[in-house]
Amino acid sequence: MKIIITLVYLNFIVACASSGNKNDRYAIYDAYIVEQKLVAVNKIRSFQFRDWKSLDNKHLILSSSHKKQYLIILSNYCTDLDFTQTIGLDQTMSYVLDVKFDAIVVDSNPNMPCRIKSIYPINRAQEKEIISLKKGLKGSLKKTDEL
């Protein structure tokens, strides 16, 4: 029952976000963080970058060794993040990902690192839910554009 209520709530957020501007659309991830009571961490130790999934130009999911996933929120809009094929990490220390000092680097804009604002550890089920939010948002945007 709780899952159904959560999905209805998140679909409502997606519908509201699709009618607004891009900044409003970022709110679906903020709402998910609040709804799921995700807790931010300042640093990930023993971090070995494996894979990534872009959600938009401010949000992405990073995967590391040991099958761990993290929802990353960037401090600012990161040009081309949602279109690029590759990213890099600008880390101050090997095997550590730190909110204060590290950044994402998009291959098309290597001189403009995108600073990490927040890191939220997530599990596989949460990763799938977050990705479905992105798909739901894209579907809502297409419907809005057709009107």
PEWOKA-V713411 format. One record per residue. N is the residue number from 1. NEAR is the number of other ideal C-beta (glycine too) atoms within 12 Angstrom. Layout:
n=N near=NEAR
n=N near=NEAR
This chain:
n=1 near=7
n=2 near=10
n=3 near=14
n=4 near=10
n=5 near=12
n=6 near=23
n=7 near=21
n=8 near=16
n=9 near=22
n=10 near=34
n=11 near=26
n=12 near=21
n=13 near=30
n=14 near=35
n=15 near=25
n=16 near=21
n=17 near=31
n=18 near=29
n=19 near=19
n=20 near=19
n=21 near=13
n=22 near=18
n=23 near=16
n=24 near=22
n=25 near=33
n=26 near=31
n=27 near=30
n=28 near=41
n=29 near=40
n=30 near=27
n=31 near=27
n=32 near=37
n=33 near=30
n=34 near=18
n=35 near=26
n=36 near=27
n=37 near=12
n=38 near=27
n=39 near=15
n=40 near=22
n=41 near=23
n=42 near=19
n=43 near=23
n=44 near=32
n=45 near=18
n=46 near=15
n=47 near=29
n=48 near=20
n=49 near=30
n=50 near=17
n=51 near=19
n=52 near=29
n=53 near=26
n=54 near=28
n=55 near=34
n=56 near=34
n=57 near=27
n=58 near=31
n=59 near=42
n=60 near=39
n=61 near=38
n=62 near=36
n=63 near=26
n=64 near=26
n=65 near=15
n=66 near=14
n=67 near=15
n=68 near=28
n=69 near=33
n=70 near=40
n=71 near=40
n=72 near=46
n=73 near=35
n=74 near=35
n=75 near=21
n=76 near=19
n=77 near=23
n=78 near=34
n=79 near=23
n=80 near=22
n=81 near=35
n=82 near=28
n=83 near=16
n=84 near=23
n=85 near=13
n=86 near=19
n=87 near=31
n=88 near=22
n=89 near=33
n=90 near=22
n=91 near=26
n=92 near=18
n=93 near=17
n=94 near=14
n=95 near=18
n=96 near=24
n=97 near=35
n=98 near=26
n=99 near=25
n=100 near=19
n=101 near=18
n=102 near=33
n=103 near=30
n=104 near=41
n=105 near=28
n=106 near=30
n=107 near=18
n=108 near=19
n=109 near=22
n=110 near=18
n=111 near=12
n=112 near=20
n=113 near=25
n=114 near=35
n=115 near=26
n=116 near=39
n=117 near=29
n=118 near=29
n=119 near=36
n=120 near=34
n=121 near=30
n=122 near=35
n=123 near=19
n=124 near=15
n=125 near=14
n=126 near=28
n=127 near=30
n=128 near=17
n=129 near=33
n=130 near=39
n=131 near=27
n=132 near=22
n=133 near=41
n=134 near=32
n=135 near=20
n=136 near=29
n=137 near=37
n=138 near=22
n=139 near=18
n=140 near=28
n=141 near=25
n=142 near=13
n=143 near=15
n=144 near=19
n=145 near=11
n=146 near=9
n=147 near=9
